Amino acid sequence: MTPSTGWSVDFREEPAEGPIYGGLGQWCVPRRESLVALMREAAADPDARREKGRAAEVRALDFTWDLAGPVLVRALDDFGLIPRRPPVPASGEGPRTAPDLARLPA
């Protein structure tokens, strides 16, 4: 998000919780006063909403699976959330086994 594509809400950081994200970092929790003030500002300015919406649409074109996918895979791998797969067998050696999905975090 940039000032040209949206409104930046003040936040506080808290430890991430839950079975998937717990222990993996921080949440950005919006500060209520900031969120309310910015929502009122956005509601009062339809021209700004349209301008930021158009800019965000153009920016979103940069977020393709081809560009974002490898970044996501690296991040998940860095946290150990991608199980290691056995090597692909050479032709004629039979099928490889599927990864053990039960080993993924709940």
C-alpha positions as CSV (number, residue, x, y, z in Angstrom):
1,M,0.0,0.0,0.0
2,T,1.2,3.5,-0.8
3,P,-0.4,6.9,-0.2
4,S,-1.6,6.8,-3.8
5,T,-3.4,3.5,-3.4
6,G,-5.0,3.7,0.0
7,W,-5.1,5.1,3.5
8,S,-2.5,4.0,6.0
9,V,-4.0,3.0,9.3
10,D,-2.0,3.4,12.5
11,F,-1.4,0.0,14.2
12,R,0.2,-1.8,17.1
13,E,2.1,-5.1,16.8
14,E,1.0,-8.1,18.7
15,P,2.3,-11.7,18.6
16,A,0.6,-13.8,16.0
17,E,-1.6,-16.4,17.5
18,G,-3.5,-19.5,16.5
19,P,-2.7,-23.0,15.2
20,I,-1.3,-21.7,11.8
21,Y,0.4,-18.4,12.6
22,G,1.2,-18.8,16.3
23,G,4.8,-18.2,17.0
24,L,5.6,-17.1,13.4
25,G,5.7,-13.4,13.8
26,Q,3.6,-10.4,14.6
27,W,0.1,-9.2,13.7
28,C,-0.5,-5.5,12.8
29,V,-3.7,-4.7,14.8
30,P,-5.3,-1.4,13.6
31,R,-5.8,1.4,16.1
32,R,-9.5,2.0,16.4
33,E,-9.2,5.9,16.4
34,S,-7.1,5.9,13.3
35,L,-9.3,3.4,11.5
36,V,-12.5,5.4,12.3
37,A,-10.9,8.8,11.3
38,L,-9.6,7.4,7.9
39,M,-12.9,5.7,7.1
40,R,-14.7,9.0,7.7
41,E,-12.1,10.8,5.5
42,A,-12.6,8.3,2.8
43,A,-16.4,8.5,3.1
44,A,-16.3,12.3,2.8
45,D,-14.1,12.3,-0.4
46,P,-15.5,10.3,-3.3
47,D,-12.9,11.7,-5.7
48,A,-10.1,10.5,-3.5
49,R,-11.7,7.0,-3.3
50,R,-11.9,6.9,-7.1
51,E,-8.3,8.1,-7.6
52,K,-6.9,5.7,-5.1
53,G,-9.0,2.9,-6.5
54,R,-7.7,3.4,-10.0
55,A,-4.1,3.6,-8.7
56,A,-4.6,0.4,-6.7
57,E,-6.1,-1.3,-9.8
58,V,-2.9,-0.5,-11.8
59,R,-0.7,-1.6,-8.9
60,A,-2.5,-4.9,-8.5
61,L,-1.5,-5.8,-12.1
62,D,2.0,-6.4,-10.7
63,F,0.7,-9.1,-8.3
64,T,0.5,-12.1,-10.6
65,W,1.0,-15.7,-9.6
66,D,4.1,-15.8,-11.7
67,L,5.6,-13.0,-9.6
68,A,4.1,-13.6,-6.2
69,G,4.2,-17.5,-6.2
70,P,8.0,-17.9,-5.9
71,V,8.1,-15.2,-3.1
72,L,5.4,-17.1,-1.2
73,V,7.1,-20.4,-1.6
74,R,10.4,-19.0,-0.4
75,A,8.7,-17.5,2.7
76,L,6.9,-20.7,3.5
77,D,10.1,-22.7,3.1
78,D,12.0,-20.3,5.3
79,F,9.5,-21.1,8.1
80,G,9.8,-24.8,7.5
81,L,6.2,-25.1,6.3
82,I,6.9,-26.9,3.1
83,P,7.6,-30.6,3.5
84,R,10.5,-32.0,1.7
85,R,9.6,-34.1,-1.3
86,P,11.5,-37.2,-2.4
87,P,13.3,-36.7,-5.7
88,V,11.4,-37.4,-8.9
89,P,12.2,-40.9,-10.0
90,A,13.9,-41.4,-13.3
91,S,11.7,-42.7,-16.1
92,G,10.6,-46.3,-15.5
93,E,11.4,-46.3,-11.7
94,G,7.7,-46.2,-10.7
95,P,5.7,-43.4,-9.1
96,R,7.0,-41.3,-6.3
97,T,5.1,-41.1,-3.1
98,A,3.0,-38.1,-2.0
99,P,4.3,-36.0,0.9
100,D,2.9,-36.8,4.3
101,L,0.3,-34.0,4.7
102,A,-0.3,-35.1,8.3
103,R,3.1,-33.6,9.1
104,L,1.9,-30.0,8.2
105,P,1.1,-27.8,11.1
106,A,-2.6,-27.7,12.1
